[in-house]
Amino acid sequence: MIKMSQAVTSAALVSVGLFGGTALADSTPSTATVREDRPQITIVGEGRLSVTPDVMKLDAGVEVVRSTAGEAFTAARAAAAALTKALLAAGIAAKDLRTNELSLGPQYKDYPTISGYRAAQGVEAVVRDLDTADDVIDAAVAAGEAVRLDSVSFEVADNRAPLRLAREAAFRDARTRATQYARLAGRRLGRALEISEENVTPPRPFFAAGAIADKASISPGRQDVSVSVRVVYELD
């Protein structure tokens, strides 16, 4: 479930065709196409809100060093199987596990002398219930000494709802600004002639490398969503 803050901030760009020049709002310039037979005002409104991520991705894996390549690879595969089993037992669905690394290579003491072979296998686990995040991490750590924990990241599973709210806020912002400038120009705001979405910033993954060292630091934080919309209004 997506949690959203109640506060929505806004900013706008504005230009008024009546005055033959560019007016500024929030210190950001804008331009307008002016037609003498149809006075217009162009506004770029912005809607922004903050959301709480509801999905965690755990980047984990195993790493071993053995005297031969075959031994290293076999040991890594066995350790990876134990890690996968532990994650499944912790409640991670099989469809939410993905292998993201598989490597095998020599280790050198004094090149070209090979001292051993390193094998690694990585797995990404998607945690859809953040209340179980600590248990999943503990289960991974308990899977064996070969386990490594690289990072966690937080995302919004479905960004359509916050983007829809940001669009509505951007359009309201544009109309509010346009109404104000039309009144200052001694005009009434008419119909919207053109509407175009310009910039969309959906929630982006937030990475927290090393955050798994302490349960208290397992927090999804907040992510911003923003949408800009350019609206051309007719002036009556």
C-alpha positions in Angstrom: 0.0 0.0 0.0 1.4 3.4 -1.0 1.5 6.0 1.6 1.5 9.7 0.5 2.1 12.9 2.3 -0.7 15.4 2.5 1.5 18.3 1.5 1.9 19.2 -2.1 4.2 21.9 -3.2 4.1 23.7 -6.6 5.9 26.1 -8.8 5.1 27.6 -12.2 6.5 29.3 -15.2 4.4 32.0 -16.8 4.3 34.3 -19.8 1.5 36.7 -20.7 0.9 37.5 -24.4 -0.9 40.8 -23.5 2.3 42.6 -22.5 4.5 41.6 -25.4 7.1 40.1 -23.1 7.9 37.5 -20.6 6.8 37.5 -17.0 8.6 35.4 -14.4 7.2 33.2 -11.6 9.5 31.5 -9.1 12.5 33.0 -10.9 12.1 30.7 -13.9 11.5 32.2 -17.4 9.0 31.0 -20.0 8.0 32.0 -23.5 4.6 32.3 -25.1 3.3 32.4 -28.7 1.1 35.4 -29.0 -1.7 35.8 -31.6 -3.2 39.3 -32.0 -6.7 37.8 -32.7 -6.6 35.6 -29.7 -4.8 36.8 -26.6 -3.3 33.9 -24.7 -1.4 33.1 -21.5 1.0 30.2 -21.2 1.6 28.6 -17.8 3.9 25.7 -16.8 2.6 24.4 -13.5 4.3 21.8 -11.3 2.9 19.2 -9.0 5.1 17.5 -6.5 4.5 15.1 -3.6 6.4 12.7 -1.4 5.7 9.0 -1.2 6.9 6.2 1.0 8.4 3.2 -0.9 6.6 -0.1 -0.3 9.2 -2.6 -1.8 12.7 -3.4 -0.7 15.3 -5.1 -3.0 18.0 -7.0 -1.2 21.2 -7.5 -3.2 23.0 -10.5 -1.7 25.1 -13.4 -2.8 27.9 -15.9 -1.9 31.6 -15.8 -2.5 34.2 -18.6 -1.9 37.9 -19.2 -2.6 39.2 -22.7 -3.2 42.4 -24.2 -4.5 40.9 -25.4 -7.8 38.3 -23.9 -10.1 36.0 -26.9 -9.9 36.1 -26.8 -6.1 35.3 -23.1 -6.0 32.5 -23.4 -8.4 30.9 -26.3 -6.7 31.2 -24.7 -3.3 29.7 -21.4 -4.6 26.7 -23.2 -6.2 26.1 -25.1 -2.9 26.2 -21.9 -0.9 23.9 -20.2 -3.3 21.4 -23.0 -3.1 21.5 -22.7 0.7 21.0 -18.9 0.5 18.0 -19.3 -1.9 16.5 -21.9 0.4 16.8 -19.6 3.4 15.2 -16.7 1.5 12.3 -18.9 0.4 11.8 -20.0 4.0 11.7 -16.4 5.1 8.7 -15.8 2.8 10.2 -14.6 -0.4 8.3 -15.9 -3.4 10.3 -17.8 -6.0 9.3 -15.3 -8.7 10.9 -12.5 -6.6 14.3 -14.1 -6.6 16.7 -13.3 -9.5 20.3 -14.4 -10.1 22.3 -11.2 -10.9 25.9 -12.5 -10.8 27.8 -15.7 -11.6 31.6 -15.5 -11.8 34.7 -17.7 -11.5 38.2 -16.6 -11.9 41.8 -17.1 -10.6 43.3 -15.4 -7.6 46.9 -14.3 -7.8 49.6 -14.1 -5.1 52.4 -13.0 -7.3 51.3 -12.7 -10.9 51.3 -15.1 -12.8 51.3 -17.5 -9.9 47.7 -18.6 -9.1 47.0 -18.9 -5.4 43.4 -20.1 -5.8 40.1 -19.6 -7.5 37.3 -17.3 -6.6 33.7 -18.1 -7.4 30.6 -16.0 -6.7 26.9 -16.1 -7.3 24.6 -13.1 -6.6 20.9 -13.0 -5.9 18.4 -10.2 -5.8 15.4 -10.7 -3.5 12.3 -8.5 -3.7 10.7 -8.0 -0.3 7.1 -6.9 -0.8 6.2 -6.8 2.9 8.6 -4.3 4.6 7.5 -5.6 8.0 9.5 -8.8 7.2 12.6 -7.0 6.0 14.6 -7.7 9.1 13.6 -11.3 9.2 14.7 -11.7 5.5 18.0 -10.2 6.2 18.6 -12.3 9.3 17.7 -15.4 7.3 20.2 -14.5 4.6 23.0 -13.9 7.1 22.3 -17.3 8.8 22.6 -19.2 5.5 26.4 -19.5 5.9 29.8 -17.9 6.1 30.0 -17.5 2.4 27.1 -15.1 2.3 27.7 -11.5 1.5 25.2 -8.6 1.7 25.9 -5.8 -0.7 23.1 -3.3 -0.5 19.4 -2.6 -0.2 17.2 -0.4 -2.3 13.6 0.9 -1.9 11.0 1.4 -4.6 7.3 2.2 -5.1 5.7 -0.9 -6.6 3.0 1.0 -8.5 3.7 4.6 -9.3 0.6 5.3 -11.3 -1.4 6.6 -8.3 1.2 9.2 -7.1 1.8 10.3 -10.7 -1.9 10.8 -11.2 -2.1 13.0 -8.1 1.0 14.9 -9.2 -0.6 15.6 -12.6 -3.8 16.9 -10.9 -1.7 19.1 -8.7 0.3 20.5 -11.7 -2.9 21.3 -13.6 -4.5 23.0 -10.6 -1.3 25.0 -10.1 -1.2 26.1 -13.7 -4.9 27.2 -13.6 -4.4 29.1 -10.3 -1.4 31.0 -11.6 -3.1 31.7 -15.0 -6.2 33.0 -13.2 -4.1 35.4 -11.1 -2.2 36.8 -14.1 -5.4 37.2 -16.1 -7.0 39.2 -13.3 -3.9 41.3 -13.0 -4.1 42.0 -16.8 -7.7 43.0 -16.5 -8.9 39.9 -18.3 -10.9 36.8 -17.6 -9.4 33.4 -18.0 -10.9 31.4 -20.9 -10.7 27.9 -22.0 -7.5 25.8 -22.2 -6.3 25.7 -25.8 -3.3 23.4 -25.4 -2.1 21.0 -22.7 1.2 19.2 -22.8 3.0 17.2 -20.2 6.7 18.3 -20.1 8.6 16.7 -17.2 7.7 13.6 -15.3 9.9 12.4 -12.4 8.5 9.1 -11.0 9.8 7.6 -7.7 13.4 6.5 -8.2 15.1 3.6 -6.5 16.8 4.7 -3.3 20.0 2.7 -2.6 21.3 2.3 0.9 24.6 0.4 0.8 25.6 -1.0 4.2 22.2 0.0 5.8 21.7 -3.6 6.7 24.3 -3.4 9.5 21.7 -2.3 12.0 18.0 -3.1 12.1 17.3 0.5 13.1 18.6 1.6 9.8 16.2 -0.5 7.7 14.0 2.4 6.7 12.5 3.1 3.2 12.6 6.8 3.7 10.7 9.1 1.2 10.9 9.7 -2.5 9.6 12.7 -4.5 7.3 12.5 -7.5 6.9 15.5 -9.8 5.1 16.4 -13.0 5.2 19.6 -15.0 2.4 20.5 -17.4 2.3 23.4 -19.9 -1.1 24.9 -20.5 -2.1 27.6 -23.0 -5.2 29.5 -22.0 -7.4 31.8 -24.0 -8.0 35.3 -22.4 -11.4 36.8 -22.7 
